Amino acid sequence: MSRIKEVLSRIENGTTIDTIARELDMNRSTLLAMIDFLVDEGYLAGVGCSCSTSRLCEQCRGANAGPEMAMYTLTEKGMGMVERLNL
């Protein structure tokens, strides 16, 4: 499986950036560059945290959440790539 597909699959499952980097033995900065590429190519989209009731928003407000906190979701294009993995 390619690194890009592995990253997309883990993001789809809600895995954090730090965990993905550790599991794939990647530098965090390399992973962030890959995520920027995936956003630019339309596989991922940034997600804002504007509600007050979801579990994800509770994580946004957690002790480790700073202004650099970012969340991502797979686009239709990204989901298509992950689905092809599972065939």
N, CA, C and O atoms as a Maestro MAE file, in Angstrom:
{
 s_m_m2io_version
 :::
 2.0.0
}

f_m_ct {
 s_m_title
 :::
 protein
 m_atom[348] {
  # First column is atom index #
  i_m_mmod_type
  r_m_x_coord
  r_m_y_coord
  r_m_z_coord
  i_m_residue_number
  s_m_chain_name
  s_m_pdb_residue_name
  s_m_pdb_atom_name
  i_m_atomic_number
  :::
  1 25 0.848 -1.179 0.000 1 A "MET " " N  " 7
  2 3 0.000 0.000 0.000 1 A "MET " " CA " 6
  3 2 0.889 1.236 0.000 1 A "MET " " C  " 6
  4 15 1.890 1.289 0.715 1 A "MET " " O  " 8
  5 25 0.526 2.219 -0.796 2 A "SER " " N  " 7
  6 3 1.341 3.431 -0.848 2 A "SER " " CA " 6
  7 2 1.174 4.243 0.432 2 A "SER " " C  " 6
  8 15 0.175 4.118 1.141 2 A "SER " " O  " 8
  9 25 2.153 5.060 0.706 3 A "ARG " " N  " 7
  10 3 2.104 5.918 1.899 3 A "ARG " " CA " 6
  11 2 0.892 6.836 1.862 3 A "ARG " " C  " 6
  12 15 0.239 7.053 2.883 3 A "ARG " " O  " 8
  13 25 0.592 7.375 0.687 4 A "ILE " " N  " 7
  14 3 -0.546 8.284 0.571 4 A "ILE " " CA " 6
  15 2 -1.832 7.555 0.944 4 A "ILE " " C  " 6
  16 15 -2.657 8.093 1.683 4 A "ILE " " O  " 8
  17 25 -2.007 6.357 0.446 5 A "LYS " " N  " 7
  18 3 -3.208 5.595 0.762 5 A "LYS " " CA " 6
  19 2 -3.253 5.236 2.247 5 A "LYS " " C  " 6
  20 15 -4.324 5.242 2.853 5 A "LYS " " O  " 8
  21 25 -2.107 4.928 2.829 6 A "GLU " " N  " 7
  22 3 -2.061 4.627 4.263 6 A "GLU " " CA " 6
  23 2 -2.463 5.847 5.082 6 A "GLU " " C  " 6
  24 15 -3.213 5.730 6.052 6 A "GLU " " O  " 8
  25 25 -1.966 7.011 4.693 7 A "VAL " " N  " 7
  26 3 -2.295 8.248 5.405 7 A "VAL " " CA " 6
  27 2 -3.790 8.530 5.287 7 A "VAL " " C  " 6
  28 15 -4.442 8.827 6.288 7 A "VAL " " O  " 8
  29 25 -4.340 8.439 4.079 8 A "LEU " " N  " 7
  30 3 -5.770 8.685 3.888 8 A "LEU " " CA " 6
  31 2 -6.610 7.725 4.725 8 A "LEU " " C  " 6
  32 15 -7.588 8.136 5.349 8 A "LEU " " O  " 8
  33 25 -6.237 6.469 4.739 9 A "SER " " N  " 7
  34 3 -6.982 5.476 5.506 9 A "SER " " CA " 6
  35 2 -6.967 5.807 6.993 9 A "SER " " C  " 6
  36 15 -7.990 5.691 7.668 9 A "SER " " O  " 8
  37 25 -5.832 6.211 7.493 10 A "ARG " " N  " 7
  38 3 -5.734 6.537 8.919 10 A "ARG " " CA " 6
  39 2 -6.500 7.813 9.257 10 A "ARG " " C  " 6
  40 15 -7.118 7.899 10.318 10 A "ARG " " O  " 8
  41 25 -6.465 8.800 8.372 11 A "ILE " " N  " 7
  42 3 -7.228 10.029 8.609 11 A "ILE " " CA " 6
  43 2 -8.717 9.709 8.603 11 A "ILE " " C  " 6
  44 15 -9.473 10.234 9.421 11 A "ILE " " O  " 8
  45 25 -9.137 8.851 7.685 12 A "GLU " " N  " 7
  46 3 -10.542 8.448 7.642 12 A "GLU " " CA " 6
  47 2 -10.971 7.817 8.962 12 A "GLU " " C  " 6
  48 15 -12.114 7.984 9.386 12 A "GLU " " O  " 8
  49 25 -10.071 7.100 9.606 13 A "ASN " " N  " 7
  50 3 -10.372 6.440 10.878 13 A "ASN " " CA " 6
  51 2 -10.230 7.368 12.083 13 A "ASN " " C  " 6
  52 15 -10.446 6.943 13.218 13 A "ASN " " O  " 8
  53 25 -9.868 8.632 11.847 14 A "GLY " " N  " 7
  54 3 -9.769 9.601 12.931 14 A "GLY " " CA " 6
  55 2 -8.452 9.589 13.685 14 A "GLY " " C  " 6
  56 15 -8.359 10.124 14.789 14 A "GLY " " O  " 8
  57 25 -7.436 8.980 13.093 15 A "THR " " N  " 7
  58 3 -6.132 8.909 13.744 15 A "THR " " CA " 6
  59 2 -5.465 10.284 13.737 15 A "THR " " C  " 6
  60 15 -5.566 11.016 12.753 15 A "THR " " O  " 8
  61 25 -4.790 10.633 14.818 16 A "THR " " N  " 7
  62 3 -4.135 11.935 14.914 16 A "THR " " CA " 6
  63 2 -2.856 11.972 14.070 16 A "THR " " C  " 6
  64 15 -2.289 10.938 13.720 16 A "THR " " O  " 8
  65 25 -2.431 13.178 13.761 17 A "ILE " " N  " 7
  66 3 -1.219 13.380 12.969 17 A "ILE " " CA " 6
  67 2 -0.016 12.755 13.665 17 A "ILE " " C  " 6
  68 15 0.778 12.060 13.031 17 A "ILE " " O  " 8
  69 25 0.119 12.996 14.949 18 A "ASP " " N  " 7
  70 3 1.263 12.444 15.674 18 A "ASP " " CA " 6
  71 2 1.254 10.919 15.672 18 A "ASP " " C  " 6
  72 15 2.305 10.290 15.547 18 A "ASP " " O  " 8
  73 25 0.081 10.329 15.810 19 A "THR " " N  " 7
  74 3 -0.017 8.867 15.793 19 A "THR " " CA " 6
  75 2 0.310 8.322 14.410 19 A "THR " " C  " 6
  76 15 1.016 7.322 14.289 19 A "THR " " O  " 8
  77 25 -0.199 8.975 13.365 20 A "ILE " " N  " 7
  78 3 0.106 8.537 11.997 20 A "ILE " " CA " 6
  79 2 1.610 8.583 11.755 20 A "ILE " " C  " 6
  80 15 2.192 7.633 11.233 20 A "ILE " " O  " 8
  81 25 2.227 9.684 12.134 21 A "ALA " " N  " 7
  82 3 3.675 9.829 11.934 21 A "ALA " " CA " 6
  83 2 4.431 8.724 12.668 21 A "ALA " " C  " 6
  84 15 5.372 8.147 12.124 21 A "ALA " " O  " 8
  85 25 4.027 8.434 13.882 22 A "ARG " " N  " 7
  86 3 4.695 7.384 14.659 22 A "ARG " " CA " 6
  87 2 4.468 6.001 14.029 22 A "ARG " " C  " 6
  88 15 5.410 5.225 13.866 22 A "ARG " " O  " 8
  89 25 3.213 5.702 13.677 23 A "GLU " " N  " 7
  90 3 2.893 4.388 13.120 23 A "GLU " " CA " 6
  91 2 3.584 4.137 11.770 23 A "GLU " " C  " 6
  92 15 3.973 3.011 11.462 23 A "GLU " " O  " 8
  93 25 3.728 5.195 10.981 24 A "LEU " " N  " 7
  94 3 4.346 5.048 9.661 24 A "LEU " " CA " 6
  95 2 5.831 5.392 9.669 24 A "LEU " " C  " 6
  96 15 6.482 5.402 8.624 24 A "LEU " " O  " 8
  97 25 6.362 5.676 10.862 25 A "ASP " " N  " 7
  98 3 7.782 6.021 11.016 25 A "ASP " " CA " 6
  99 2 8.174 7.154 10.074 25 A "ASP " " C  " 6
  100 15 9.136 7.054 9.312 25 A "ASP " " O  " 8
  101 25 7.391 8.245 10.150 26 A "MET " " N  " 7
  102 3 7.623 9.428 9.317 26 A "MET " " CA " 6
  103 2 7.912 10.622 10.214 26 A "MET " " C  " 6
  104 15 7.444 10.682 11.351 26 A "MET " " O  " 8
  105 25 8.674 11.557 9.705 27 A "ASN " " N  " 7
  106 3 8.822 12.828 10.396 27 A "ASN " " CA " 6
  107 2 7.489 13.558 10.334 27 A "ASN " " C  " 6
  108 15 6.791 13.508 9.322 27 A "ASN " " O  " 8
  109 25 7.146 14.226 11.409 28 A "ARG " " N  " 7
  110 3 5.883 14.978 11.449 28 A "ARG " " CA " 6
  111 2 5.845 16.010 10.327 28 A "ARG " " C  " 6
  112 15 4.805 16.190 9.694 28 A "ARG " " O  " 8
  113 25 6.950 16.681 10.076 29 A "SER " " N  " 7
  114 3 6.980 17.705 9.031 29 A "SER " " CA " 6
  115 2 6.756 17.109 7.641 29 A "SER " " C  " 6
  116 15 6.136 17.740 6.785 29 A "SER " " O  " 8
  117 25 7.257 15.901 7.419 30 A "THR " " N  " 7
  118 3 7.039 15.212 6.143 30 A "THR " " CA " 6
  119 2 5.561 14.875 5.991 30 A "THR " " C  " 6
  120 15 4.979 15.061 4.923 30 A "THR " " O  " 8
  121 25 4.966 14.381 7.058 31 A "LEU " " N  " 7
  122 3 3.549 14.045 7.034 31 A "LEU " " CA " 6
  123 2 2.703 15.293 6.782 31 A "LEU " " C  " 6
  124 15 1.758 15.251 5.993 31 A "LEU " " O  " 8
  125 25 3.030 16.385 7.436 32 A "LEU " " N  " 7
  126 3 2.268 17.620 7.234 32 A "LEU " " CA " 6
  127 2 2.393 18.112 5.792 32 A "LEU " " C  " 6
  128 15 1.426 18.621 5.225 32 A "LEU " " O  " 8
  129 25 3.571 17.963 5.202 33 A "ALA " " N  " 7
  130 3 3.752 18.332 3.795 33 A "ALA " " CA " 6
  131 2 2.895 17.439 2.902 33 A "ALA " " C  " 6
  132 15 2.303 17.913 1.932 33 A "ALA " " O  " 8
  133 25 2.828 16.158 3.225 34 A "MET " " N  " 7
  134 3 1.997 15.232 2.459 34 A "MET " " CA " 6
  135 2 0.523 15.613 2.590 34 A "MET " " C  " 6
  136 15 -0.219 15.571 1.609 34 A "MET " " O  " 8
  137 25 0.104 15.979 3.781 35 A "ILE " " N  " 7
  138 3 -1.288 16.388 3.998 35 A "ILE " " CA " 6
  139 2 -1.593 17.652 3.199 35 A "ILE " " C  " 6
  140 15 -2.659 17.751 2.592 35 A "ILE " " O  " 8
  141 25 -0.679 18.616 3.189 36 A "ASP " " N  " 7
  142 3 -0.870 19.819 2.369 36 A "ASP " " CA " 6
  143 2 -1.046 19.451 0.903 36 A "ASP " " C  " 6
  144 15 -1.904 20.007 0.218 36 A "ASP " " O  " 8
  145 25 -0.233 18.511 0.419 37 A "PHE " " N  " 7
  146 3 -0.340 18.032 -0.959 37 A "PHE " " CA " 6
  147 2 -1.710 17.395 -1.200 37 A "PHE " " C  " 6
  148 15 -2.345 17.654 -2.222 37 A "PHE " " O  " 8
  149 25 -2.165 16.562 -0.258 38 A "LEU " " N  " 7
  150 3 -3.453 15.886 -0.400 38 A "LEU " " CA " 6
  151 2 -4.617 16.874 -0.398 38 A "LEU " " C  " 6
  152 15 -5.617 16.656 -1.082 38 A "LEU " " O  " 8
  153 25 -4.494 17.949 0.360 39 A "VAL " " N  " 7
  154 3 -5.504 19.008 0.339 39 A "VAL " " CA " 6
  155 2 -5.484 19.702 -1.018 39 A "VAL " " C  " 6
  156 15 -6.530 19.901 -1.635 39 A "VAL " " O  " 8
  157 25 -4.284 20.072 -1.480 40 A "ASP " " N  " 7
  158 3 -4.147 20.745 -2.777 40 A "ASP " " CA " 6
  159 2 -4.687 19.904 -3.930 40 A "ASP " " C  " 6
  160 15 -5.246 20.439 -4.888 40 A "ASP " " O  " 8
  161 25 -4.516 18.579 -3.833 41 A "GLU " " N  " 7
  162 3 -4.950 17.672 -4.905 41 A "GLU " " CA " 6
  163 2 -6.414 17.247 -4.771 41 A "GLU " " C  " 6
  164 15 -6.936 16.539 -5.632 41 A "GLU " " O  " 8
  165 25 -7.071 17.673 -3.698 42 A "GLY " " N  " 7
  166 3 -8.495 17.407 -3.542 42 A "GLY " " CA " 6
  167 2 -8.853 16.092 -2.875 42 A "GLY " " C  " 6
  168 15 -9.999 15.653 -2.962 42 A "GLY " " O  " 8
  169 25 -7.892 15.451 -2.208 43 A "TYR " " N  " 7
  170 3 -8.168 14.202 -1.491 43 A "TYR " " CA " 6
  171 2 -8.633 14.453 -0.057 43 A "TYR " " C  " 6
  172 15 -9.352 13.638 0.522 43 A "TYR " " O  " 8
  173 25 -8.226 15.565 0.500 44 A "LEU " " N  " 7
  174 3 -8.583 15.953 1.870 44 A "LEU " " CA " 6
  175 2 -9.124 17.376 1.865 44 A "LEU " " C  " 6
  176 15 -8.811 18.180 0.987 44 A "LEU " " O  " 8
  177 25 -9.941 17.663 2.868 45 A "ALA " " N  " 7
  178 3 -10.417 19.023 3.086 45 A "ALA " " CA " 6
  179 2 -10.260 19.340 4.563 45 A "ALA " " C  " 6
  180 15 -10.501 18.492 5.422 45 A "ALA " " O  " 8
  181 25 -9.858 20.555 4.845 46 A "GLY " " N  " 7
  182 3 -9.776 20.988 6.233 46 A "GLY " " CA " 6
  183 2 -11.179 21.139 6.797 46 A "GLY " " C  " 6
  184 15 -12.109 21.513 6.083 46 A "GLY " " O  " 8
  185 25 -11.323 20.847 8.081 47 A "VAL " " N  " 7
  186 3 -12.613 20.931 8.746 47 A "VAL " " CA " 6
  187 2 -12.488 21.899 9.897 47 A "VAL " " C  " 6
  188 15 -11.595 21.769 10.734 47 A "VAL " " O  " 8
  189 25 -13.371 22.859 9.941 48 A "GLY " " N  " 7
  190 3 -13.393 23.779 11.070 48 A "GLY " " CA " 6
  191 2 -14.207 23.188 12.201 48 A "GLY " " C  " 6
  192 15 -15.045 22.315 11.976 48 A "GLY " " O  " 8
  193 25 -13.975 23.641 13.379 49 A "CYS " " N  " 7
  194 3 -14.705 23.155 14.549 49 A "CYS " " CA " 6
  195 2 -15.576 24.302 15.038 49 A "CYS " " C  " 6
  196 15 -15.108 25.200 15.739 49 A "CYS " " O  " 8
  197 25 -16.855 24.261 14.658 50 A "SER " " N  " 7
  198 3 -17.718 25.384 15.007 50 A "SER " " CA " 6
  199 2 -18.911 24.997 15.877 50 A "SER " " C  " 6
  200 15 -19.654 25.869 16.328 50 A "SER " " O  " 8
  201 25 -19.099 23.720 16.113 51 A "CYS " " N  " 7
  202 3 -20.239 23.319 16.946 51 A "CYS " " CA " 6
  203 2 -19.782 23.159 18.394 51 A "CYS " " C  " 6
  204 15 -18.601 23.299 18.712 51 A "CYS " " O  " 8
  205 25 -20.718 22.871 19.236 52 A "SER " " N  " 7
  206 3 -20.352 22.717 20.652 52 A "SER " " CA " 6
  207 2 -20.750 21.362 21.210 52 A "SER " " C  " 6
  208 15 -20.546 21.102 22.396 52 A "SER " " O  " 8
  209 25 -21.315 20.494 20.379 53 A "THR " " N  " 7
  210 3 -21.824 19.242 20.923 53 A "THR " " CA " 6
  211 2 -21.107 17.995 20.430 53 A "THR " " C  " 6
  212 15 -21.244 16.937 21.045 53 A "THR " " O  " 8
  213 25 -20.357 18.078 19.353 54 A "SER " " N  " 7
  214 3 -19.739 16.859 18.834 54 A "SER " " CA " 6
  215 2 -18.516 16.468 19.647 54 A "SER " " C  " 6
  216 15 -17.888 17.300 20.302 54 A "SER " " O  " 8
  217 25 -18.196 15.184 19.588 55 A "ARG " " N  " 7
  218 3 -17.014 14.664 20.289 55 A "ARG " " CA " 6
  219 2 -15.749 15.304 19.736 55 A "ARG " " C  " 6
  220 15 -14.816 15.591 20.487 55 A "ARG " " O  " 8
  221 25 -15.712 15.532 18.410 56 A "LEU " " N  " 7
  222 3 -14.521 16.146 17.821 56 A "LEU " " CA " 6
  223 2 -14.306 17.547 18.353 56 A "LEU " " C  " 6
  224 15 -13.168 17.943 18.607 56 A "LEU " " O  " 8
  225 25 -15.368 18.298 18.525 57 A "CYS " " N  " 7
  226 3 -15.212 19.652 19.048 57 A "CYS " " CA " 6
  227 2 -14.731 19.632 20.488 57 A "CYS " " C  " 6
  228 15 -13.994 20.523 20.910 57 A "CYS " " O  " 8
  229 25 -15.145 18.615 21.254 58 A "GLU " " N  " 7
  230 3 -14.622 18.475 22.608 58 A "GLU " " CA " 6
  231 2 -13.117 18.265 22.563 58 A "GLU " " C  " 6
  232 15 -12.398 18.769 23.425 58 A "GLU " " O  " 8
  233 25 -12.628 17.524 21.562 59 A "GLN " " N  " 7
  234 3 -11.189 17.322 21.406 59 A "GLN " " CA " 6
  235 2 -10.507 18.632 21.027 59 A "GLN " " C  " 6
  236 15 -9.393 18.905 21.475 59 A "GLN " " O  " 8
  237 25 -11.167 19.441 20.206 60 A "CYS " " N  " 7
  238 3 -10.601 20.739 19.809 60 A "CYS " " CA " 6
  239 2 -10.339 21.598 21.034 60 A "CYS " " C  " 6
  240 15 -9.331 22.300 21.111 60 A "CYS " " O  " 8
  241 25 -11.251 21.537 21.986 61 A "ARG " " N  " 7
  242 3 -11.135 22.378 23.171 61 A "ARG " " CA " 6
  243 2 -10.264 21.746 24.244 61 A "ARG " " C  " 6
  244 15 -10.092 22.318 25.320 61 A "ARG " " O  " 8
  245 25 -9.710 20.565 23.961 62 A "GLY " " N  " 7
  246 3 -8.894 19.851 24.938 62 A "GLY " " CA " 6
  247 2 -7.644 20.625 25.333 62 A "GLY " " C  " 6
  248 15 -7.313 21.651 24.738 62 A "GLY " " O  " 8
  249 25 -6.978 20.127 26.319 63 A "ALA " " N  " 7
  250 3 -5.809 20.796 26.888 63 A "ALA " " CA " 6
  251 2 -4.692 20.982 25.882 63 A "ALA " " C  " 6
  252 15 -3.937 21.950 25.983 63 A "ALA " " O  " 8
  253 25 -4.560 20.080 24.905 64 A "ASN " " N  " 7
  254 3 -3.469 20.175 23.940 64 A "ASN " " CA " 6
  255 2 -3.835 20.950 22.687 64 A "ASN " " C  " 6
  256 15 -2.994 21.117 21.804 64 A "ASN " " O  " 8
  257 25 -5.054 21.423 22.590 65 A "ALA " " N  " 7
  258 3 -5.485 22.136 21.386 65 A "ALA " " CA " 6
  259 2 -4.968 23.560 21.427 65 A "ALA " " C  " 6
  260 15 -5.246 24.308 22.365 65 A "ALA " " O  " 8
  261 25 -4.232 23.918 20.427 66 A "GLY " " N  " 7
  262 3 -3.726 25.270 20.295 66 A "GLY " " CA " 6
  263 2 -4.228 25.869 18.998 66 A "GLY " " C  " 6
  264 15 -5.017 25.240 18.293 66 A "GLY " " O  " 8
  265 25 -3.786 27.075 18.669 67 A "PRO " " N  " 7
  266 3 -4.257 27.724 17.450 67 A "PRO " " CA " 6
  267 2 -3.854 26.966 16.191 67 A "PRO " " C  " 6
  268 15 -4.462 27.154 15.138 67 A "PRO " " O  " 8
  269 25 -2.830 26.108 16.285 68 A "GLU " " N  " 7
  270 3 -2.383 25.356 15.120 68 A "GLU " " CA " 6
  271 2 -3.187 24.076 14.915 68 A "GLU " " C  " 6
  272 15 -2.907 23.317 13.987 68 A "GLU " " O  " 8
  273 25 -4.183 23.824 15.766 69 A "MET " " N  " 7
  274 3 -5.005 22.626 15.673 69 A "MET " " CA " 6
  275 2 -5.706 22.599 14.324 69 A "MET " " C  " 6
  276 15 -6.313 23.587 13.912 69 A "MET " " O  " 8
  277 25 -5.621 21.470 13.641 70 A "ALA " " N  " 7
  278 3 -6.288 21.303 12.356 70 A "ALA " " CA " 6
  279 2 -6.917 19.924 12.298 70 A "ALA " " C  " 6
  280 15 -6.380 18.956 12.837 70 A "ALA " " O  " 8
  281 25 -8.063 19.851 11.635 71 A "MET " " N  " 7
  282 3 -8.725 18.582 11.421 71 A "MET " " CA " 6
  283 2 -8.998 18.456 9.923 71 A "MET " " C  " 6
  284 15 -9.206 19.447 9.223 71 A "MET " " O  " 8
  285 25 -8.990 17.219 9.458 72 A "TYR " " N  " 7
  286 3 -9.185 16.957 8.042 72 A "TYR " " CA " 6
  287 2 -10.216 15.870 7.851 72 A "TYR " " C  " 6
  288 15 -10.414 15.016 8.716 72 A "TYR " " O  " 8
  289 25 -10.872 15.915 6.703 73 A "THR " " N  " 7
  290 3 -11.804 14.875 6.308 73 A "THR " " CA " 6
  291 2 -11.511 14.494 4.862 73 A "THR " " C  " 6
  292 15 -11.023 15.310 4.079 73 A "THR " " O  " 8
  293 25 -11.811 13.263 4.524 74 A "LEU " " N  " 7
  294 3 -11.617 12.824 3.155 74 A "LEU " " CA " 6
  295 2 -12.706 13.417 2.274 74 A "LEU " " C  " 6
  296 15 -13.872 13.472 2.664 74 A "LEU " " O  " 8
  297 25 -12.322 13.854 1.098 75 A "THR " " N  " 7
  298 3 -13.285 14.300 0.105 75 A "THR " " CA " 6
  299 2 -13.817 13.064 -0.609 75 A "THR " " C  " 6
  300 15 -13.403 11.942 -0.314 75 A "THR " " O  " 8
  301 25 -14.710 13.266 -1.524 76 A "GLU " " N  " 7
  302 3 -15.213 12.149 -2.324 76 A "GLU " " CA " 6
  303 2 -14.059 11.476 -3.075 76 A "GLU " " C  " 6
  304 15 -14.008 10.251 -3.178 76 A "GLU " " O  " 8
  305 25 -13.151 12.274 -3.589 77 A "LYS " " N  " 7
  306 3 -11.978 11.738 -4.289 77 A "LYS " " CA " 6
  307 2 -11.125 10.895 -3.347 77 A "LYS " " C  " 6
  308 15 -10.669 9.815 -3.719 77 A "LYS " " O  " 8
  309 25 -10.910 11.383 -2.136 78 A "GLY " " N  " 7
  310 3 -10.129 10.647 -1.142 78 A "GLY " " CA " 6
  311 2 -10.808 9.362 -0.721 78 A "GLY " " C  " 6
  312 15 -10.151 8.335 -0.549 78 A "GLY " " O  " 8
  313 25 -12.135 9.411 -0.551 79 A "MET " " N  " 7
  314 3 -12.866 8.202 -0.179 79 A "MET " " CA " 6
  315 2 -12.782 7.158 -1.288 79 A "MET " " C  " 6
  316 15 -12.706 5.959 -1.020 79 A "MET " " O  " 8
  317 25 -12.795 7.626 -2.537 80 A "GLY " " N  " 7
  318 3 -12.669 6.697 -3.655 80 A "GLY " " CA " 6
  319 2 -11.340 5.966 -3.623 80 A "GLY " " C  " 6
  320 15 -11.275 4.770 -3.907 80 A "GLY " " O  " 8
  321 25 -10.283 6.681 -3.277 81 A "MET " " N  " 7
  322 3 -8.969 6.035 -3.209 81 A "MET " " CA " 6
  323 2 -8.929 5.004 -2.089 81 A "MET " " C  " 6
  324 15 -8.392 3.912 -2.276 81 A "MET " " O  " 8
  325 25 -9.481 5.330 -0.943 82 A "VAL " " N  " 7
  326 3 -9.492 4.392 0.186 82 A "VAL " " CA " 6
  327 2 -10.358 3.178 -0.148 82 A "VAL " " C  " 6
  328 15 -9.995 2.051 0.190 82 A "VAL " " O  " 8
  329 25 -11.482 3.390 -0.799 83 A "GLU " " N  " 7
  330 3 -12.352 2.269 -1.182 83 A "GLU " " CA " 6
  331 2 -11.627 1.312 -2.121 83 A "GLU " " C  " 6
  332 15 -11.801 0.098 -2.020 83 A "GLU " " O  " 8
  333 25 -10.823 1.841 -3.025 84 A "ARG " " N  " 7
  334 3 -10.069 0.981 -3.938 84 A "ARG " " CA " 6
  335 2 -9.072 0.125 -3.163 84 A "ARG " " C  " 6
  336 15 -8.715 -0.960 -3.621 84 A "ARG " " O  " 8
  337 25 -8.624 0.579 -2.027 85 A "LEU " " N  " 7
  338 3 -7.725 -0.196 -1.174 85 A "LEU " " CA " 6
  339 2 -8.408 -1.438 -0.643 85 A "LEU " " C  " 6
  340 15 -7.788 -2.494 -0.513 85 A "LEU " " O  " 8
  341 25 -9.674 -1.307 -0.341 86 A "ASN " " N  " 7
  342 3 -10.407 -2.370 0.336 86 A "ASN " " CA " 6
  343 2 -10.979 -3.409 -0.626 86 A "ASN " " C  " 6
  344 15 -11.599 -4.374 -0.180 86 A "ASN " " O  " 8
  345 25 -10.790 -3.236 -1.921 87 A "LEU " " N  " 7
  346 3 -11.336 -4.199 -2.894 87 A "LEU " " CA " 6
  347 2 -10.485 -5.429 -2.976 87 A "LEU " " C  " 6
  348 15 -10.793 -6.343 -3.741 87 A "LEU " " O  " 8
  :::
 }
 m_bond[347] {
  # First column is bond index #
  i_m_from
  i_m_to
  i_m_order
  :::
  1 1 2 1
  2 2 3 1
  3 3 4 2
  4 3 5 1
  5 5 6 1
  6 6 7 1
  7 7 8 2
  8 7 9 1
  9 9 10 1
  10 10 11 1
  11 11 12 2
  12 11 13 1
  13 13 14 1
  14 14 15 1
  15 15 16 2
  16 15 17 1
  17 17 18 1
  18 18 19 1
  19 19 20 2
  20 19 21 1
  21 21 22 1
  22 22 23 1
  23 23 24 2
  24 23 25 1
  25 25 26 1
  26 26 27 1
  27 27 28 2
  28 27 29 1
  29 29 30 1
  30 30 31 1
  31 31 32 2
  32 31 33 1
  33 33 34 1
  34 34 35 1
  35 35 36 2
  36 35 37 1
  37 37 38 1
  38 38 39 1
  39 39 40 2
  40 39 41 1
  41 41 42 1
  42 42 43 1
  43 43 44 2
  44 43 45 1
  45 45 46 1
  46 46 47 1
  47 47 48 2
  48 47 49 1
  49 49 50 1
  50 50 51 1
  51 51 52 2
  52 51 53 1
  53 53 54 1
  54 54 55 1
  55 55 56 2
  56 55 57 1
  57 57 58 1
  58 58 59 1
  59 59 60 2
  60 59 61 1
  61 61 62 1
  62 62 63 1
  63 63 64 2
  64 63 65 1
  65 65 66 1
  66 66 67 1
  67 67 68 2
  68 67 69 1
  69 69 70 1
  70 70 71 1
  71 71 72 2
  72 71 73 1
  73 73 74 1
  74 74 75 1
  75 75 76 2
  76 75 77 1
  77 77 78 1
  78 78 79 1
  79 79 80 2
  80 79 81 1
  81 81 82 1
  82 82 83 1
  83 83 84 2
  84 83 85 1
  85 85 86 1
  86 86 87 1
  87 87 88 2
  88 87 89 1
  89 89 90 1
  90 90 91 1
  91 91 92 2
  92 91 93 1
  93 93 94 1
  94 94 95 1
  95 95 96 2
  96 95 97 1
  97 97 98 1
  98 98 99 1
  99 99 100 2
  100 99 101 1
  101 101 102 1
  102 102 103 1
  103 103 104 2
  104 103 105 1
  105 105 106 1
  106 106 107 1
  107 107 108 2
  108 107 109 1
  109 109 110 1
  110 110 111 1
  111 111 112 2
  112 111 113 1
  113 113 114 1
  114 114 115 1
  115 115 116 2
  116 115 117 1
  117 117 118 1
  118 118 119 1
  119 119 120 2
  120 119 121 1
  121 121 122 1
  122 122 123 1
  123 123 124 2
  124 123 125 1
  125 125 126 1
  126 126 127 1
  127 127 128 2
  128 127 129 1
  129 129 130 1
  130 130 131 1
  131 131 132 2
  132 131 133 1
  133 133 134 1
  134 134 135 1
  135 135 136 2
  136 135 137 1
  137 137 138 1
  138 138 139 1
  139 139 140 2
  140 139 141 1
  141 141 142 1
  142 142 143 1
  143 143 144 2
  144 143 145 1
  145 145 146 1
  146 146 147 1
  147 147 148 2
  148 147 149 1
  149 149 150 1
  150 150 151 1
  151 151 152 2
  152 151 153 1
  153 153 154 1
  154 154 155 1
  155 155 156 2
  156 155 157 1
  157 157 158 1
  158 158 159 1
  159 159 160 2
  160 159 161 1
  161 161 162 1
  162 162 163 1
  163 163 164 2
  164 163 165 1
  165 165 166 1
  166 166 167 1
  167 167 168 2
  168 167 169 1
  169 169 170 1
  170 170 171 1
  171 171 172 2
  172 171 173 1
  173 173 174 1
  174 174 175 1
  175 175 176 2
  176 175 177 1
  177 177 178 1
  178 178 179 1
  179 179 180 2
  180 179 181 1
  181 181 182 1
  182 182 183 1
  183 183 184 2
  184 183 185 1
  185 185 186 1
  186 186 187 1
  187 187 188 2
  188 187 189 1
  189 189 190 1
  190 190 191 1
  191 191 192 2
  192 191 193 1
  193 193 194 1
  194 194 195 1
  195 195 196 2
  196 195 197 1
  197 197 198 1
  198 198 199 1
  199 199 200 2
  200 199 201 1
  201 201 202 1
  202 202 203 1
  203 203 204 2
  204 203 205 1
  205 205 206 1
  206 206 207 1
  207 207 208 2
  208 207 209 1
  209 209 210 1
  210 210 211 1
  211 211 212 2
  212 211 213 1
  213 213 214 1
  214 214 215 1
  215 215 216 2
  216 215 217 1
  217 217 218 1
  218 218 219 1
  219 219 220 2
  220 219 221 1
  221 221 222 1
  222 222 223 1
  223 223 224 2
  224 223 225 1
  225 225 226 1
  226 226 227 1
  227 227 228 2
  228 227 229 1
  229 229 230 1
  230 230 231 1
  231 231 232 2
  232 231 233 1
  233 233 234 1
  234 234 235 1
  235 235 236 2
  236 235 237 1
  237 237 238 1
  238 238 239 1
  239 239 240 2
  240 239 241 1
  241 241 242 1
  242 242 243 1
  243 243 244 2
  244 243 245 1
  245 245 246 1
  246 246 247 1
  247 247 248 2
  248 247 249 1
  249 249 250 1
  250 250 251 1
  251 251 252 2
  252 251 253 1
  253 253 254 1
  254 254 255 1
  255 255 256 2
  256 255 257 1
  257 257 258 1
  258 258 259 1
  259 259 260 2
  260 259 261 1
  261 261 262 1
  262 262 263 1
  263 263 264 2
  264 263 265 1
  265 265 266 1
  266 266 267 1
  267 267 268 2
  268 267 269 1
  269 269 270 1
  270 270 271 1
  271 271 272 2
  272 271 273 1
  273 273 274 1
  274 274 275 1
  275 275 276 2
  276 275 277 1
  277 277 278 1
  278 278 279 1
  279 279 280 2
  280 279 281 1
  281 281 282 1
  282 282 283 1
  283 283 284 2
  284 283 285 1
  285 285 286 1
  286 286 287 1
  287 287 288 2
  288 287 289 1
  289 289 290 1
  290 290 291 1
  291 291 292 2
  292 291 293 1
  293 293 294 1
  294 294 295 1
  295 295 296 2
  296 295 297 1
  297 297 298 1
  298 298 299 1
  299 299 300 2
  300 299 301 1
  301 301 302 1
  302 302 303 1
  303 303 304 2
  304 303 305 1
  305 305 306 1
  306 306 307 1
  307 307 308 2
  308 307 309 1
  309 309 310 1
  310 310 311 1
  311 311 312 2
  312 311 313 1
  313 313 314 1
  314 314 315 1
  315 315 316 2
  316 315 317 1
  317 317 318 1
  318 318 319 1
  319 319 320 2
  320 319 321 1
  321 321 322 1
  322 322 323 1
  323 323 324 2
  324 323 325 1
  325 325 326 1
  326 326 327 1
  327 327 328 2
  328 327 329 1
  329 329 330 1
  330 330 331 1
  331 331 332 2
  332 331 333 1
  333 333 334 1
  334 334 335 1
  335 335 336 2
  336 335 337 1
  337 337 338 1
  338 338 339 1
  339 339 340 2
  340 339 341 1
  341 341 342 1
  342 342 343 1
  343 343 344 2
  344 343 345 1
  345 345 346 1
  346 346 347 1
  347 347 348 2
  :::
 }
}
